[in-house]
Amino acid sequence: MYIIENTHDPIISHDMFEAVQKQRKKFITAPKLHLFTNILFCADCGKGMWYRSNRPNGYICGTYARHGKKACSAHTIKKGNLKETILYDIRKLVKN
């Protein structure tokens, strides 16, 4: 492949193109940093679970989130259930 610059008149100016590129939002599929991201692990593939605020379950298998059904199944953990379980365990430890 060859790139030959300035072979035709641009539709928009280079400055306009650069200004728009700076304003564009980039959508990254990386997980949001959350308290238990990559501390919880998937029962199938062993990879870290990611927190997703747009999902009712909260945490999802990172492999499934990135590669889909071909890589792993859709394991999820509800944030509320996780919080209750951890608080229960902490209370149990404090009593002992």
PyMOL CGO cylinders between C-alpha atoms (Angstrom):
from pymol import cmd
from pymol.cgo import CYLINDER

trace = [
    CYLINDER, 0.00, 0.00, 0.00, 1.27, 3.43, -0.88, 0.3, 1, 1, 1, 1, 1, 1,
    CYLINDER, 1.27, 3.43, -0.88, 0.18, 6.76, 0.58, 0.3, 1, 1, 1, 1, 1, 1,
    CYLINDER, 0.18, 6.76, 0.58, 0.66, 9.75, -1.67, 0.3, 1, 1, 1, 1, 1, 1,
    CYLINDER, 0.66, 9.75, -1.67, -0.29, 12.96, 0.10, 0.3, 1, 1, 1, 1, 1, 1,
    CYLINDER, -0.29, 12.96, 0.10, -1.79, 16.10, -1.42, 0.3, 1, 1, 1, 1, 1, 1,
    CYLINDER, -1.79, 16.10, -1.42, -3.00, 14.42, -4.63, 0.3, 1, 1, 1, 1, 1, 1,
    CYLINDER, -3.00, 14.42, -4.63, -6.41, 16.13, -4.53, 0.3, 1, 1, 1, 1, 1, 1,
    CYLINDER, -6.41, 16.13, -4.53, -8.16, 19.03, -2.81, 0.3, 1, 1, 1, 1, 1, 1,
    CYLINDER, -8.16, 19.03, -2.81, -9.55, 18.05, 0.61, 0.3, 1, 1, 1, 1, 1, 1,
    CYLINDER, -9.55, 18.05, 0.61, -13.27, 18.25, 1.36, 0.3, 1, 1, 1, 1, 1, 1,
    CYLINDER, -13.27, 18.25, 1.36, -12.49, 19.91, 4.70, 0.3, 1, 1, 1, 1, 1, 1,
    CYLINDER, -12.49, 19.91, 4.70, -9.35, 21.66, 5.85, 0.3, 1, 1, 1, 1, 1, 1,
    CYLINDER, -9.35, 21.66, 5.85, -6.70, 19.84, 7.85, 0.3, 1, 1, 1, 1, 1, 1,
    CYLINDER, -6.70, 19.84, 7.85, -7.23, 22.26, 10.77, 0.3, 1, 1, 1, 1, 1, 1,
    CYLINDER, -7.23, 22.26, 10.77, -10.98, 21.54, 10.81, 0.3, 1, 1, 1, 1, 1, 1,
    CYLINDER, -10.98, 21.54, 10.81, -10.30, 17.79, 10.75, 0.3, 1, 1, 1, 1, 1, 1,
    CYLINDER, -10.30, 17.79, 10.75, -7.90, 18.04, 13.71, 0.3, 1, 1, 1, 1, 1, 1,
    CYLINDER, -7.90, 18.04, 13.71, -10.36, 20.21, 15.70, 0.3, 1, 1, 1, 1, 1, 1,
    CYLINDER, -10.36, 20.21, 15.70, -13.15, 17.66, 15.25, 0.3, 1, 1, 1, 1, 1, 1,
    CYLINDER, -13.15, 17.66, 15.25, -10.84, 14.76, 16.18, 0.3, 1, 1, 1, 1, 1, 1,
    CYLINDER, -10.84, 14.76, 16.18, -10.01, 16.46, 19.48, 0.3, 1, 1, 1, 1, 1, 1,
    CYLINDER, -10.01, 16.46, 19.48, -13.71, 16.81, 20.34, 0.3, 1, 1, 1, 1, 1, 1,
    CYLINDER, -13.71, 16.81, 20.34, -14.71, 13.23, 19.48, 0.3, 1, 1, 1, 1, 1, 1,
    CYLINDER, -14.71, 13.23, 19.48, -15.42, 10.90, 22.36, 0.3, 1, 1, 1, 1, 1, 1,
    CYLINDER, -15.42, 10.90, 22.36, -13.65, 7.60, 22.23, 0.3, 1, 1, 1, 1, 1, 1,
    CYLINDER, -13.65, 7.60, 22.23, -15.60, 4.54, 23.33, 0.3, 1, 1, 1, 1, 1, 1,
    CYLINDER, -15.60, 4.54, 23.33, -13.30, 2.11, 25.06, 0.3, 1, 1, 1, 1, 1, 1,
    CYLINDER, -13.30, 2.11, 25.06, -14.50, -1.33, 26.12, 0.3, 1, 1, 1, 1, 1, 1,
    CYLINDER, -14.50, -1.33, 26.12, -12.14, -1.43, 29.05, 0.3, 1, 1, 1, 1, 1, 1,
    CYLINDER, -12.14, -1.43, 29.05, -13.76, -2.07, 32.43, 0.3, 1, 1, 1, 1, 1, 1,
    CYLINDER, -13.76, -2.07, 32.43, -14.66, 0.74, 34.78, 0.3, 1, 1, 1, 1, 1, 1,
    CYLINDER, -14.66, 0.74, 34.78, -12.45, 0.75, 37.81, 0.3, 1, 1, 1, 1, 1, 1,
    CYLINDER, -12.45, 0.75, 37.81, -14.57, -0.53, 40.64, 0.3, 1, 1, 1, 1, 1, 1,
    CYLINDER, -14.57, -0.53, 40.64, -13.81, -1.96, 44.03, 0.3, 1, 1, 1, 1, 1, 1,
    CYLINDER, -13.81, -1.96, 44.03, -13.77, -5.63, 42.96, 0.3, 1, 1, 1, 1, 1, 1,
    CYLINDER, -13.77, -5.63, 42.96, -12.77, -5.39, 39.29, 0.3, 1, 1, 1, 1, 1, 1,
    CYLINDER, -12.77, -5.39, 39.29, -10.19, -8.13, 38.59, 0.3, 1, 1, 1, 1, 1, 1,
    CYLINDER, -10.19, -8.13, 38.59, -10.42, -9.33, 42.19, 0.3, 1, 1, 1, 1, 1, 1,
    CYLINDER, -10.42, -9.33, 42.19, -13.44, -11.49, 41.39, 0.3, 1, 1, 1, 1, 1, 1,
    CYLINDER, -13.44, -11.49, 41.39, -12.69, -14.35, 39.02, 0.3, 1, 1, 1, 1, 1, 1,
    CYLINDER, -12.69, -14.35, 39.02, -14.83, -16.28, 36.51, 0.3, 1, 1, 1, 1, 1, 1,
    CYLINDER, -14.83, -16.28, 36.51, -15.64, -19.86, 37.52, 0.3, 1, 1, 1, 1, 1, 1,
    CYLINDER, -15.64, -19.86, 37.52, -15.14, -21.10, 33.93, 0.3, 1, 1, 1, 1, 1, 1,
    CYLINDER, -15.14, -21.10, 33.93, -12.09, -19.38, 32.48, 0.3, 1, 1, 1, 1, 1, 1,
    CYLINDER, -12.09, -19.38, 32.48, -10.47, -17.99, 35.65, 0.3, 1, 1, 1, 1, 1, 1,
    CYLINDER, -10.47, -17.99, 35.65, -10.13, -14.47, 34.24, 0.3, 1, 1, 1, 1, 1, 1,
    CYLINDER, -10.13, -14.47, 34.24, -11.09, -11.32, 36.15, 0.3, 1, 1, 1, 1, 1, 1,
    CYLINDER, -11.09, -11.32, 36.15, -14.66, -10.07, 36.40, 0.3, 1, 1, 1, 1, 1, 1,
    CYLINDER, -14.66, -10.07, 36.40, -15.36, -6.52, 35.22, 0.3, 1, 1, 1, 1, 1, 1,
    CYLINDER, -15.36, -6.52, 35.22, -17.86, -4.04, 36.63, 0.3, 1, 1, 1, 1, 1, 1,
    CYLINDER, -17.86, -4.04, 36.63, -20.42, -2.74, 34.14, 0.3, 1, 1, 1, 1, 1, 1,
    CYLINDER, -20.42, -2.74, 34.14, -22.67, 0.05, 35.40, 0.3, 1, 1, 1, 1, 1, 1,
    CYLINDER, -22.67, 0.05, 35.40, -25.05, -0.37, 32.46, 0.3, 1, 1, 1, 1, 1, 1,
    CYLINDER, -25.05, -0.37, 32.46, -25.89, -3.97, 33.39, 0.3, 1, 1, 1, 1, 1, 1,
    CYLINDER, -25.89, -3.97, 33.39, -28.25, -4.95, 36.21, 0.3, 1, 1, 1, 1, 1, 1,
    CYLINDER, -28.25, -4.95, 36.21, -25.90, -7.71, 37.38, 0.3, 1, 1, 1, 1, 1, 1,
    CYLINDER, -25.90, -7.71, 37.38, -22.91, -5.43, 37.89, 0.3, 1, 1, 1, 1, 1, 1,
    CYLINDER, -22.91, -5.43, 37.89, -19.94, -7.75, 37.32, 0.3, 1, 1, 1, 1, 1, 1,
    CYLINDER, -19.94, -7.75, 37.32, -19.42, -9.80, 34.15, 0.3, 1, 1, 1, 1, 1, 1,
    CYLINDER, -19.42, -9.80, 34.15, -16.67, -12.18, 33.03, 0.3, 1, 1, 1, 1, 1, 1,
    CYLINDER, -16.67, -12.18, 33.03, -13.95, -10.09, 31.36, 0.3, 1, 1, 1, 1, 1, 1,
    CYLINDER, -13.95, -10.09, 31.36, -13.27, -12.74, 28.72, 0.3, 1, 1, 1, 1, 1, 1,
    CYLINDER, -13.27, -12.74, 28.72, -16.96, -12.89, 27.79, 0.3, 1, 1, 1, 1, 1, 1,
    CYLINDER, -16.96, -12.89, 27.79, -17.20, -9.08, 27.74, 0.3, 1, 1, 1, 1, 1, 1,
    CYLINDER, -17.20, -9.08, 27.74, -14.24, -8.80, 25.39, 0.3, 1, 1, 1, 1, 1, 1,
    CYLINDER, -14.24, -8.80, 25.39, -14.58, -11.89, 23.16, 0.3, 1, 1, 1, 1, 1, 1,
    CYLINDER, -14.58, -11.89, 23.16, -18.18, -13.11, 23.54, 0.3, 1, 1, 1, 1, 1, 1,
    CYLINDER, -18.18, -13.11, 23.54, -19.66, -16.62, 23.61, 0.3, 1, 1, 1, 1, 1, 1,
    CYLINDER, -19.66, -16.62, 23.61, -16.78, -18.20, 21.72, 0.3, 1, 1, 1, 1, 1, 1,
    CYLINDER, -16.78, -18.20, 21.72, -14.41, -17.52, 24.63, 0.3, 1, 1, 1, 1, 1, 1,
    CYLINDER, -14.41, -17.52, 24.63, -16.51, -18.01, 27.77, 0.3, 1, 1, 1, 1, 1, 1,
    CYLINDER, -16.51, -18.01, 27.77, -20.06, -18.09, 29.09, 0.3, 1, 1, 1, 1, 1, 1,
    CYLINDER, -20.06, -18.09, 29.09, -21.86, -15.03, 30.46, 0.3, 1, 1, 1, 1, 1, 1,
    CYLINDER, -21.86, -15.03, 30.46, -21.09, -15.35, 34.16, 0.3, 1, 1, 1, 1, 1, 1,
    CYLINDER, -21.09, -15.35, 34.16, -22.39, -12.44, 36.20, 0.3, 1, 1, 1, 1, 1, 1,
    CYLINDER, -22.39, -12.44, 36.20, -22.42, -11.38, 39.84, 0.3, 1, 1, 1, 1, 1, 1,
    CYLINDER, -22.42, -11.38, 39.84, -24.94, -8.88, 41.17, 0.3, 1, 1, 1, 1, 1, 1,
    CYLINDER, -24.94, -8.88, 41.17, -23.28, -6.02, 43.00, 0.3, 1, 1, 1, 1, 1, 1,
    CYLINDER, -23.28, -6.02, 43.00, -25.94, -6.10, 45.76, 0.3, 1, 1, 1, 1, 1, 1,
    CYLINDER, -25.94, -6.10, 45.76, -25.52, -9.84, 46.39, 0.3, 1, 1, 1, 1, 1, 1,
    CYLINDER, -25.52, -9.84, 46.39, -21.75, -9.46, 46.51, 0.3, 1, 1, 1, 1, 1, 1,
    CYLINDER, -21.75, -9.46, 46.51, -21.98, -6.64, 49.02, 0.3, 1, 1, 1, 1, 1, 1,
    CYLINDER, -21.98, -6.64, 49.02, -24.37, -8.61, 51.26, 0.3, 1, 1, 1, 1, 1, 1,
    CYLINDER, -24.37, -8.61, 51.26, -22.15, -11.71, 51.14, 0.3, 1, 1, 1, 1, 1, 1,
    CYLINDER, -22.15, -11.71, 51.14, -19.00, -9.77, 52.03, 0.3, 1, 1, 1, 1, 1, 1,
    CYLINDER, -19.00, -9.77, 52.03, -20.71, -7.91, 54.88, 0.3, 1, 1, 1, 1, 1, 1,
    CYLINDER, -20.71, -7.91, 54.88, -22.08, -11.21, 56.21, 0.3, 1, 1, 1, 1, 1, 1,
    CYLINDER, -22.08, -11.21, 56.21, -18.59, -12.75, 56.15, 0.3, 1, 1, 1, 1, 1, 1,
    CYLINDER, -18.59, -12.75, 56.15, -17.04, -9.72, 57.86, 0.3, 1, 1, 1, 1, 1, 1,
    CYLINDER, -17.04, -9.72, 57.86, -19.69, -9.76, 60.60, 0.3, 1, 1, 1, 1, 1, 1,
    CYLINDER, -19.69, -9.76, 60.60, -19.10, -13.48, 61.09, 0.3, 1, 1, 1, 1, 1, 1,
    CYLINDER, -19.10, -13.48, 61.09, -15.34, -12.92, 61.44, 0.3, 1, 1, 1, 1, 1, 1,
    CYLINDER, -15.34, -12.92, 61.44, -15.84, -10.07, 63.92, 0.3, 1, 1, 1, 1, 1, 1,
    CYLINDER, -15.84, -10.07, 63.92, -18.09, -12.23, 66.12, 0.3, 1, 1, 1, 1, 1, 1,
    CYLINDER, -18.09, -12.23, 66.12, -15.44, -14.95, 66.27, 0.3, 1, 1, 1, 1, 1, 1,
]
cmd.load_cgo(trace, "trace")
